[in-house]
Amino acid sequence: MTDPQMIENKNRTDEEDASIAVAEASRELDWKSKSFIASLYMGELDTSMCFPFPEQDEADRKKGDEILAKVDAWCAENLDGATIDRTEEIPAHVLKGLNDLGLFGIKIPTKYGGLGMSQTNYMRILARVSHYCGSTSATLSAHQSIGVPQPLKLFGTEEQKQKYLPMLANGAVSAFGLTEPNVGSDPANMTTEARLSEDGKHWILNGMKLWCTNGVIADLIVVMAKTGVDKRGSREVNRISAFIVEGRWEGVEVLHRSRFMGIRAIENGVIRFTDVKVPVENLLWGEGKGLRLALTTLNDGRLGIPAITASGARNIADFSARWGKSRYQWGKFVGEHEAGADKLARLTSGAYAMESFAQYGAALSDRGDTDIRMEAAAAKLFNSEKAWELMDTAMQFRGGRGYETDVSLEKRGEFAVPLERGLRDARINRIVEGTTDVMHLFLAREALDKHLRLAGPLLSPKTPIGTKVATLVKCAAFYSTWLPKLMLGGLWASYPGFEGELKKHIRWVNSRSRKLARTLFFQMVIQGPKLEMRQLVLGRIVDLGVELGVMALVASRAQTELKAGDSSNLKTALHFLSTAREKVDGLFAAIGNNSDKEARALARELMEQADALPEPKAMGEILTPQPREFGSDMTSGRQTKRLSEGGTSPSAGSTSAPVAEATSEDSEVAEAS
Ligand SMILES: Cc1cc2nc3c(=O)[nH]c(=O)nc-3n(C[C@H](O)[C@H](O)[C@H](O)COP(=O)(O)OP(=O)(O)OC[C@H]3O[C@@H](n4cnc5c(N)ncnc54)[C@H](O)[C@@H]3O)c2cc1C
């Protein structure tokens, strides 16, 4: 197999090489369309891609409004986030109620029994549910953002869709299993394995998945497993494939339910697969395409976090304004002290920026013709980081009451805003669906794509001299026009439609985008292949592009609103643009003036002196299978039966049958239905 994108780098170890080879093999090589965010790293601000700011289509908005009204009314009546957080359980009646509203099939097409909603409406619904309970929105999101419905919709065969989509739309809970004890951000060392049976009818699946959200109750799990190795040059890399695995099948066991700091009621745990017979028809898309499937699914899937965090930020910003003019200390309301005013302004303008990114991503996704890999990743990175920053700001502004739980506040007669719970719930967003560090690497790779395609062969010592010369000629042709354009390109850019202060900011974004492209280019020239190891420099470059992107979106949205006669957000937008300028200036300054070298040296010394942690015990040996029955109830009607018996989730200490028994019962029910 050829490896056109894999750039050799002698600074890497063999293990690093293998990990990068797996990551490169799962990248989408072709770009479906031009990317707004990617263009910024090449020094091009194309406002036609974001201005006028995209608005939800009227008919689609109406459809969304109708379901949102129902969801809101139902949540207000039934979704008690404080109790769910305290008990660490989502009650059965809640899951049943969500299912009755159709919320397990929001984006599943109506012909398969789903609601057939757009990405925008999906995100609006998730955001609304998260307003009441973070655990519940995480459950819905894990099911639909990364669980079975989305990859099945994108890559399933018609037979697979007909078999599973109606089940999923009718409340069968799904999960996504990639992570393993030794497979976190890096899937290269995956040990879960599937091998074809001798008769060629089944894949025999063995292994263990960690932190599989919904896995504890799931009817269906997308499981990533290695199905062999591929040769990539002189290297062997795991061939990773995706399978639809039914939770009721023999050999699927829940070994542990994990407990967390926030989103405490998610049914997340360790799932073991022992000689599970997966019919060959349940391979998704094709052998070896598992990681590419996961990445493509995440293009839309990653937009769930921006939506949920933007809605949380809006809530805390609105609440903080009320707090700012109610709490009186040192002769003034706390919002009148300059330090308090700054926090209020940052909260509301940060929320506006987060909403803009989430709405933009949703609109691009619904258009369907746009490559959104960078926009979705950038929105996830920006919103998850900003959410954490704003939660911390709001807590500081609220003082001791921010640290007190909502239940305790209510008991002593105070307004029970769940800031403490919100902060705990928000933290996970910087870790899941790509940690912040990994999003930096992902975005850096995509930002460099154009340069690597052009100049990549020059970086490899193995490139034949003839190819090197041809590459040099190609590079000279491109860079001799591109570089002068970066210097002068902004002089005649006019940005029709933008006015006043907003136009000035757009001009500034343009000039800094060209500076960003120059910086990236010069770093490539100065550092050469070592740039790959300079993660902090790359991180700053990535953050610069993201910040400039969100600045353009904020200016575009505010200008579009102004054109429609709405100036209510203008001050908010201008405040965000000013603070973002400070951040951009700081990031540029830190590229040349930083403590990266000292940090590397200090960390090396610290690790030399540190003892390694004790080896973890083998989980399969210390954990025993747990009862599981919950997910299947939803489709079979046993949910109703258990509700009438007053039952709750089995993991709340139920005495229900262990896996093997549940399996046979579920099979009967599945056959009957
Ligand atoms: C609540 C929760 C829900 C989850 N749900 C799911 C799920 O449904 N399905 C699933 O498959 N997984 C799930 N996960 C796993 C999650 O995706 C991983 O935690 C995440 O991918 C990071 O992996 P890790 O925790 O092993 O960290 P590691 O990969 O061990 O990383 C540790 C630290 O090192 C950094 N790091 C790693 N590699 C690099 C690098 N190359 N350069 C610089 N820094 C690096 C990371 O950013 C992190 O800060 C969940 C986890 C949690 C806690």
The ligand as an SDF file (V2000), in Angstrom:
LIG
                    3D

 53 58  0  0  0  0  0  0  0  0999 V2000
  -16.1040   10.5680   30.8050 C   0  0  0  0  0  0  0  0  0  0  0  0
  -15.3850    9.9470   29.6490 C   0  0  0  0  0  0  0  0  0  0  0  0
  -16.1110    9.4930   28.5620 C   0  0  0  0  0  0  0  0  0  0  0  0
  -15.4530    8.8700   27.4990 C   0  0  0  0  0  0  0  0  0  0  0  0
  -16.1980    8.3040   26.4920 N   0  0  0  0  0  0  0  0  0  0  0  0
  -15.5660    7.5540   25.5530 C   0  0  0  0  0  0  0  0  0  0  0  0
  -16.3220    6.7870   24.5940 C   0  0  0  0  0  0  0  0  0  0  0  0
  -17.5530    6.8150   24.5720 O   0  0  0  0  0  0  0  0  0  0  0  0
  -15.6370    5.9980   23.7340 N   0  0  0  0  0  0  0  0  0  0  0  0
  -14.2820    5.9230   23.7270 C   0  0  0  0  0  0  0  0  0  0  0  0
  -13.7270    5.1900   22.9120 O   0  0  0  0  0  0  0  0  0  0  0  0
  -13.5390    6.6430   24.6140 N   0  0  0  0  0  0  0  0  0  0  0  0
  -14.1470    7.4300   25.5180 C   0  0  0  0  0  0  0  0  0  0  0  0
  -13.4150    8.1350   26.4450 N   0  0  0  0  0  0  0  0  0  0  0  0
  -11.9670    8.1360   26.3510 C   0  0  0  0  0  0  0  0  0  0  0  0
  -11.4180    9.4750   25.8640 C   0  0  0  0  0  0  0  0  0  0  0  0
  -11.6800    9.6080   24.5110 O   0  0  0  0  0  0  0  0  0  0  0  0
   -9.9390    9.4800   26.2270 C   0  0  0  0  0  0  0  0  0  0  0  0
   -9.8630    9.7640   27.6030 O   0  0  0  0  0  0  0  0  0  0  0  0
   -9.1490   10.4770   25.4290 C   0  0  0  0  0  0  0  0  0  0  0  0
   -9.0700   10.0660   24.1010 O   0  0  0  0  0  0  0  0  0  0  0  0
   -7.7430   10.6430   25.9680 C   0  0  0  0  0  0  0  0  0  0  0  0
   -7.1300    9.4270   26.1690 O   0  0  0  0  0  0  0  0  0  0  0  0
   -6.4460    9.0980   27.5820 P   0  0  0  0  0  0  0  0  0  0  0  0
   -7.3550    9.5450   28.6440 O   0  0  0  0  0  0  0  0  0  0  0  0
   -6.0000    7.7070   27.5940 O   0  0  0  0  0  0  0  0  0  0  0  0
   -5.2150   10.0700   27.6260 O   0  0  0  0  0  0  0  0  0  0  0  0
   -3.7490    9.8090   27.0290 P   0  0  0  0  0  0  0  0  0  0  0  0
   -3.8520    9.5560   25.5630 O   0  0  0  0  0  0  0  0  0  0  0  0
   -3.0280    8.8390   27.8650 O   0  0  0  0  0  0  0  0  0  0  0  0
   -3.1210   11.2360   27.2220 O   0  0  0  0  0  0  0  0  0  0  0  0
   -2.6800   11.7340   28.4850 C   0  0  0  0  0  0  0  0  0  0  0  0
   -2.2660   13.1850   28.2820 C   0  0  0  0  0  0  0  0  0  0  0  0
   -1.2250   13.2520   27.3130 O   0  0  0  0  0  0  0  0  0  0  0  0
   -1.6000   14.0790   26.2330 C   0  0  0  0  0  0  0  0  0  0  0  0
   -1.0870   13.5060   24.9860 N   0  0  0  0  0  0  0  0  0  0  0  0
   -1.3190   12.2890   24.4810 C   0  0  0  0  0  0  0  0  0  0  0  0
   -0.6890   12.1390   23.3100 N   0  0  0  0  0  0  0  0  0  0  0  0
   -0.0410   13.2940   23.0740 C   0  0  0  0  0  0  0  0  0  0  0  0
    0.7950   13.7620   22.0160 C   0  0  0  0  0  0  0  0  0  0  0  0
    1.0730   13.0300   20.9440 N   0  0  0  0  0  0  0  0  0  0  0  0
    1.2840   15.0000   22.1080 N   0  0  0  0  0  0  0  0  0  0  0  0
    1.0100   15.7940   23.1580 C   0  0  0  0  0  0  0  0  0  0  0  0
    0.2370   15.4100   24.1840 N   0  0  0  0  0  0  0  0  0  0  0  0
   -0.2820   14.1720   24.1440 C   0  0  0  0  0  0  0  0  0  0  0  0
   -3.1170   14.1140   26.2550 C   0  0  0  0  0  0  0  0  0  0  0  0
   -3.6280   15.2980   25.6590 O   0  0  0  0  0  0  0  0  0  0  0  0
   -3.3820   14.0700   27.7490 C   0  0  0  0  0  0  0  0  0  0  0  0
   -3.2500   15.3550   28.2750 O   0  0  0  0  0  0  0  0  0  0  0  0
  -14.0440    8.7600   27.5090 C   0  0  0  0  0  0  0  0  0  0  0  0
  -13.3190    9.2540   28.5930 C   0  0  0  0  0  0  0  0  0  0  0  0
  -13.9710    9.8180   29.6570 C   0  0  0  0  0  0  0  0  0  0  0  0
  -13.1580   10.2830   30.8380 C   0  0  0  0  0  0  0  0  0  0  0  0
  1  2  1  0
  2  3  1  0
  2 52  2  0
  3  4  2  0
  4  5  1  0
  4 50  1  0
  5  6  2  0
  6  7  1  0
  6 13  1  0
  7  8  2  0
  7  9  1  0
  9 10  1  0
 10 11  2  0
 10 12  1  0
 12 13  2  0
 13 14  1  0
 14 15  1  0
 14 50  1  0
 15 16  1  0
 16 17  1  0
 16 18  1  0
 18 19  1  0
 18 20  1  0
 20 21  1  0
 20 22  1  0
 22 23  1  0
 23 24  1  0
 24 25  2  0
 24 26  1  0
 24 27  1  0
 27 28  1  0
 28 29  2  0
 28 30  1  0
 28 31  1  0
 31 32  1  0
 32 33  1  0
 33 34  1  0
 33 48  1  0
 34 35  1  0
 35 36  1  0
 35 46  1  0
 36 37  1  0
 36 45  1  0
 37 38  2  0
 38 39  1  0
 39 40  1  0
 39 45  2  0
 40 41  1  0
 40 42  2  0
 42 43  1  0
 43 44  2  0
 44 45  1  0
 46 47  1  0
 46 48  1  0
 48 49  1  0
 50 51  2  0
 51 52  1  0
 52 53  1  0
M  END
$$$$
